[in-house]
Amino acid sequence: MPDHHQAATASHPTLPKHRIEALQDGVYAIAITLLVLELKLPPHDSIHSQADLLQALAHLLPKLSAWLISFFVLAIFWMSANRALLWVRQVDAKLLWINIVGLLFASFLPFAAGLIGEFPQMFVSQAVYAFTMAAMGLSALWQLSYLSGHPELCHQPMPPGVRKAAMLRCSGVAITALVALLIAFWQPMFASAGFMLMWVFSALSRKYEKQARAGVA
Protein backbone atom coordinates (compact mmCIF):
# COMPACT_ATOMS: atom_id res chain seq x y z
CA MET A 1 0.00 0.00 0.00
CA PRO A 2 1.51 3.41 -0.94
CA ASP A 3 2.49 5.64 1.96
CA HIS A 4 0.84 9.01 2.62
CA HIS A 5 3.70 10.91 0.93
CA GLN A 6 3.19 9.00 -2.30
CA ALA A 7 -0.57 9.38 -2.14
CA ALA A 8 -0.34 13.12 -1.49
CA THR A 9 2.01 13.74 -4.41
CA ALA A 10 0.74 11.22 -6.92
CA SER A 11 -1.33 13.79 -8.80
CA HIS A 12 1.22 16.59 -8.41
CA PRO A 13 4.62 16.11 -10.10
CA THR A 14 7.54 16.98 -7.86
CA LEU A 15 11.26 17.65 -8.28
CA PRO A 16 14.19 16.70 -6.06
CA LYS A 17 15.05 19.65 -3.87
CA HIS A 18 18.67 19.76 -5.07
CA ARG A 19 17.46 21.36 -8.31
CA ILE A 20 16.07 24.39 -6.50
CA GLU A 21 19.09 24.50 -4.18
CA ALA A 22 21.40 24.73 -7.18
CA LEU A 23 19.34 27.54 -8.75
CA GLN A 24 19.12 29.37 -5.44
CA ASP A 25 22.87 29.16 -4.78
CA GLY A 26 23.65 30.38 -8.29
CA VAL A 27 21.34 33.40 -8.13
CA TYR A 28 22.58 34.48 -4.70
CA ALA A 29 26.23 34.01 -5.70
CA ILE A 30 25.77 36.16 -8.81
CA ALA A 31 23.76 38.82 -6.95
CA ILE A 32 26.40 39.10 -4.22
CA THR A 33 29.12 39.40 -6.86
CA LEU A 34 27.24 42.06 -8.82
CA LEU A 35 26.98 44.24 -5.71
CA VAL A 36 30.70 44.98 -5.65
CA LEU A 37 30.76 46.06 -9.30
CA GLU A 38 29.17 49.36 -8.21
CA LEU A 39 32.34 50.25 -6.30
CA LYS A 40 34.28 52.05 -9.01
CA LEU A 41 37.00 54.67 -8.62
CA PRO A 42 37.22 57.58 -11.07
CA PRO A 43 39.65 57.27 -14.01
CA HIS A 44 43.30 56.89 -13.03
CA ASP A 45 44.33 60.12 -14.73
CA SER A 46 42.00 62.11 -12.44
CA ILE A 47 43.90 60.96 -9.30
CA HIS A 48 47.06 63.05 -8.88
CA SER A 49 47.62 62.95 -5.12
CA GLN A 50 46.67 61.20 -1.91
CA ALA A 51 44.16 63.97 -1.29
CA ASP A 52 42.47 63.20 -4.61
CA LEU A 53 42.35 59.51 -3.74
CA LEU A 54 40.91 60.17 -0.29
CA GLN A 55 38.29 62.45 -1.80
CA ALA A 56 37.37 59.76 -4.35
CA LEU A 57 37.06 57.19 -1.58
CA ALA A 58 34.89 59.57 0.44
CA HIS A 59 32.54 59.90 -2.54
CA LEU A 60 32.22 56.11 -2.51
CA LEU A 61 30.92 55.99 1.08
CA PRO A 62 27.20 55.85 0.11
CA LYS A 63 27.96 52.99 -2.30
CA LEU A 64 30.08 51.23 0.32
CA SER A 65 27.21 51.49 2.79
CA ALA A 66 24.73 50.11 0.25
CA TRP A 67 27.14 47.29 -0.65
CA LEU A 68 27.72 46.31 2.99
CA ILE A 69 24.03 46.28 3.95
CA SER A 70 22.98 44.47 0.77
CA PHE A 71 25.75 41.88 1.10
CA PHE A 72 24.61 40.87 4.56
CA VAL A 73 20.93 41.02 3.55
CA LEU A 74 21.56 38.55 0.73
CA ALA A 75 23.64 36.38 3.05
CA ILE A 76 20.84 36.33 5.64
CA PHE A 77 18.24 35.40 3.03
CA TRP A 78 20.48 32.72 1.53
CA MET A 79 20.97 31.16 4.97
CA SER A 80 17.25 31.40 5.76
CA ALA A 81 16.31 29.79 2.45
CA ASN A 82 18.72 26.93 3.06
CA ARG A 83 17.42 26.44 6.59
CA ALA A 84 13.89 26.13 5.25
CA LEU A 85 14.99 23.61 2.63
CA LEU A 86 16.57 21.43 5.30
CA TRP A 87 13.06 20.23 6.12
CA VAL A 88 12.01 19.79 2.50
CA ARG A 89 11.99 16.34 0.87
CA GLN A 90 10.75 17.32 -2.58
CA VAL A 91 9.52 20.42 -4.40
CA ASP A 92 6.21 20.86 -6.20
CA ALA A 93 5.42 23.42 -8.90
CA LYS A 94 3.96 26.02 -6.53
CA LEU A 95 6.86 25.87 -4.10
CA LEU A 96 9.20 26.19 -7.06
CA TRP A 97 7.43 29.35 -8.24
CA ILE A 98 7.37 30.81 -4.73
CA ASN A 99 11.15 30.40 -4.63
CA ILE A 100 11.52 31.89 -8.11
CA VAL A 101 9.56 34.97 -6.99
CA GLY A 102 11.94 35.33 -4.05
CA LEU A 103 14.93 34.98 -6.38
CA LEU A 104 13.40 37.62 -8.67
CA PHE A 105 13.73 40.22 -5.93
CA ALA A 106 17.12 38.91 -4.76
CA SER A 107 18.47 39.34 -8.30
CA PHE A 108 17.04 42.89 -8.39
CA LEU A 109 18.76 43.94 -5.14
CA PRO A 110 22.12 44.86 -6.80
CA PHE A 111 20.28 47.38 -9.01
CA ALA A 112 18.38 48.79 -6.01
CA ALA A 113 21.65 48.99 -4.04
CA GLY A 114 23.32 50.78 -6.95
CA LEU A 115 20.41 53.21 -7.02
CA ILE A 116 20.74 54.28 -3.38
CA GLY A 117 24.53 54.30 -3.74
CA GLU A 118 24.30 56.72 -6.65
CA PHE A 119 21.33 58.80 -5.41
CA PRO A 120 21.22 58.39 -1.59
CA GLN A 121 19.62 61.81 -1.17
CA MET A 122 16.51 60.94 -3.23
CA PHE A 123 13.37 59.45 -1.74
CA VAL A 124 12.54 57.46 -4.89
CA SER A 125 15.80 55.49 -4.76
CA GLN A 126 15.29 54.73 -1.06
CA ALA A 127 11.69 53.68 -1.76
CA VAL A 128 12.81 51.26 -4.51
CA TYR A 129 15.37 49.73 -2.16
CA ALA A 130 12.87 49.42 0.72
CA PHE A 131 10.28 47.86 -1.59
CA THR A 132 12.80 45.27 -2.79
CA MET A 133 13.74 44.36 0.77
CA ALA A 134 10.10 44.11 1.86
CA ALA A 135 9.28 41.93 -1.15
CA MET A 136 12.13 39.54 -0.27
CA GLY A 137 10.85 39.27 3.30
CA LEU A 138 7.25 38.69 2.23
CA SER A 139 8.32 36.07 -0.34
CA ALA A 140 10.18 34.19 2.39
CA LEU A 141 7.08 34.35 4.63
CA TRP A 142 5.02 32.98 1.74
CA GLN A 143 7.40 30.05 1.41
CA LEU A 144 7.25 29.28 5.14
CA SER A 145 3.46 29.47 5.12
CA TYR A 146 3.25 27.14 2.12
CA LEU A 147 5.54 24.58 3.72
CA SER A 148 3.50 24.69 6.92
CA GLY A 149 0.37 23.88 4.92
CA HIS A 150 1.99 21.11 2.87
CA PRO A 151 3.80 18.72 5.24
CA GLU A 152 3.79 16.05 2.50
CA LEU A 153 6.67 17.96 0.87
CA CYS A 154 8.81 17.66 4.00
CA HIS A 155 10.77 14.93 5.72
CA GLN A 156 8.92 16.03 8.84
CA PRO A 157 6.98 19.17 9.79
CA MET A 158 9.12 22.15 10.75
CA PRO A 159 9.11 22.47 14.57
CA PRO A 160 6.86 25.34 15.73
CA GLY A 161 9.71 27.16 17.45
CA VAL A 162 11.94 26.97 14.38
CA ARG A 163 9.09 28.12 12.13
CA LYS A 164 8.17 31.05 14.38
CA ALA A 165 11.80 32.16 14.63
CA ALA A 166 12.12 32.05 10.83
CA MET A 167 8.89 34.02 10.42
CA LEU A 168 10.17 36.60 12.91
CA ARG A 169 13.33 37.07 10.83
CA CYS A 170 11.42 37.42 7.57
CA SER A 171 8.72 39.72 8.93
CA GLY A 172 11.48 41.73 10.60
CA VAL A 173 12.94 42.52 7.19
CA ALA A 174 9.57 43.80 5.96
CA ILE A 175 9.09 45.88 9.13
CA THR A 176 12.62 47.25 8.83
CA ALA A 177 11.95 48.24 5.22
CA LEU A 178 8.88 50.17 6.37
CA VAL A 179 10.92 51.94 9.07
CA ALA A 180 13.57 52.85 6.49
CA LEU A 181 10.85 54.23 4.22
CA LEU A 182 9.46 56.38 7.04
CA ILE A 183 12.96 57.70 7.74
CA ALA A 184 13.33 58.47 4.04
CA PHE A 185 10.27 60.75 4.24
CA TRP A 186 12.18 62.79 6.81
CA GLN A 187 15.76 62.48 5.50
CA PRO A 188 16.57 60.05 2.66
CA MET A 189 20.30 60.13 3.43
CA PHE A 190 19.65 58.40 6.77
CA ALA A 191 17.16 55.81 5.50
CA SER A 192 19.74 53.04 5.16
CA ALA A 193 20.45 53.29 8.88
CA GLY A 194 16.97 51.88 9.49
CA PHE A 195 18.09 48.54 8.10
CA MET A 196 20.28 48.06 11.16
CA LEU A 197 17.08 46.84 12.82
CA MET A 198 17.45 43.60 10.88
CA TRP A 199 20.24 42.54 13.18
CA VAL A 200 17.94 43.10 16.18
CA PHE A 201 15.26 40.84 14.66
CA SER A 202 17.92 38.28 13.74
CA ALA A 203 19.25 38.22 17.31
CA LEU A 204 15.73 37.93 18.74
CA SER A 205 14.87 35.07 16.40
CA ARG A 206 18.03 33.16 17.38
CA LYS A 207 17.18 33.63 21.05
CA TYR A 208 13.59 32.52 20.47
CA GLU A 209 14.70 29.45 18.51
CA LYS A 210 17.18 28.49 21.20
CA GLN A 211 14.48 28.79 23.88
CA ALA A 212 12.07 26.77 21.76
CA ARG A 213 14.60 23.99 21.27
CA ALA A 214 15.22 23.93 25.02
CA GLY A 215 11.47 23.66 25.68
CA VAL A 216 11.20 27.10 27.31
CA ALA A 217 8.86 28.49 24.59
N, C-alpha and C positions, 0 to 999 in steps of 0.2 A: 504494500500500500504506500503511495507517495507521501512524503512528509509534508508538513504545513507550508514549508518554504517553497517546495515544488508546486504545490497546489496554488499558492498565492501568486506565483510568477508565471504560471503556465500560459496564461493568455496575454502576458506582457513581456516582450523580449527584454532581456537584460544584457549588460556588458560587464566583464570583469573590471573591478575598480582600478586596476593598474593603468587602464587606458586614460581615465580621467586624471589620475595622479600625474601621468607623464605630461598631459596637456597643461595641467595646472602649474607644474614645476617649470615648464618651458615659458609660459606667459609671464610668470612672476620673475624669472631670471632675466628675461628680455626687458621687462618694465623697469626693474632695478638698475639694469645697465644703462638704459636710455636716460635715466634721471641725471647721471653724471655728465652727459653730453651737453647739458645746458651750462656747465661751468667752463666758460671760454674766456681767456684773456684777450685783450686787444692785440692788434698786429704787433709783431716784434719791433718794427721800426718806430712805433709810437712810445716805446719804453726806453728812456735815455738815462735814467738814474734810479736809485733806490726809492726816492720819493715818488717817482712816476709809478713804480711797481707797487708800492704800498697803496697809492691812490687807486690803482686798478683793482687791487685785492679788496679794498674797502668798498668799491662799487659792486663787487661780487657778493657782499654779505647777504642781501635779500635772497639771492639764488642759492647761496650756501645754506641758509636757513630752510628754504623750501626743499632743497635736496635732503637735508638731514631728517626733517620731519617725515617727508614722503618715503624715505628709505626705511625708517623704522615702522611706518604705517604698513607698507607692503610686507615687511618681515613679520609683523604681528598677524596680518591676515593670512599669510602663507602658513604660519604655524597653526593658526586656528583652523584653517581648512584641512590641514593634515591631521589635526587632532580629531576633527569630526569624522574623517574618513577611516580612522582607526577602528571605528565601530561598524563600518560598512562592509558588507559581504559582496554585494553586487549593485550595479547602478542601472536604474531604468531610464526611460527617455525623459521623463519630467525632471528627475534629479540631475540628469545630464544638462538639460537646458537651464535649470536654476544655477548650476555652476558656471555655465557659459555666460549667463547674465552677469554674475559676479566678476568673471574674468574680463568682460567688456569694460566695466568701470575700472578695474585694476590696470588694464592696458591704456586707459585714458588718463590715468593719474600723472604720468610724465608730462603730458601736454598741460594739464591743469597746474602742475608744479612750475613748469616753465612760464606760465602766464603770471602767477603771483611773483615769481622771481623777477620778471621783466617789468611788471606794472603793480608793485606791492601797494601803491598809494590809491589804487582804483577799486571801488566797491565791486564792480562787475567781475574782475578777476578773482577777488576773494570769494564772491558768491559761487562762481564756477567751481572753485576748489572745494568749498564747503559742500556743495551739492554732490560732487564726486565722492567725497568721503562718506556722506550720509547714505548715498546709494550703495556703496560697498558694505556698510554696516547693515542696512536693511536686507540686502541680498543674502548676507550670511545668516541673518535671523530667519529668512525664508527657508534656507536650507535646513537649519536646525528644526524648524517647525515641521517641515516635510518629513524629515527622518523620524521625528517623534510620532508622526501619524502613520508611518509605514515601517513597522518593526521587521517585516518580512525581508527588507533589504539589508538588515544588520545581522551580525553574528549573534548579538544580544542587544537588548534595548540600552540606550545610553543611560547611565545612572542619573537620577534626578539632580543630585548635587553638581555633577559634571555639566549636565545640560544647563542648569540655571547659571552656573559660573560663565559658561560660554555665551549665554544670552546676555548676561550682564556686560561682558566685554563688547559684544557687537552693538548692543543698544547704547553703550557708553560712547562709541564712535559717532553714532547718529546724534546723540545729545551734545557731544563736544562740537560737532559741526554746526549745530544750531547756536551754541554759545559763541563760536567764532564769527558766525554771521551777524549776531547781535552786536558784537564788538566792532565789526566792520561798519555798521551803521554809524557808530560813534567815531572810530578812527581806523580806517582800513589797514594802516601800517602795523597796527598792533593785533590784527585779527589772528595771525598765525600763532600768537602766544596762547590763544584759547585751546589749541590742540594739545597743550601740555596736560590737560585734564585726562587725556587718554591713559596716561601712565597711572593716574589715580584709580581709574576704573579697572585697569589691568591688575594693579596691586590688590584691590578689593576682591576681584574675582578669584585670584590665586588664594587669598585668605579664605574666602567662602568655600572654594573647592577643597582646600585642606581640611577645613572643619567638617565638611560633608563626608569626606573619606574617613574621618576619625569618628563619625557618628554623632558629632555635636550638633549639626544642622541637618 
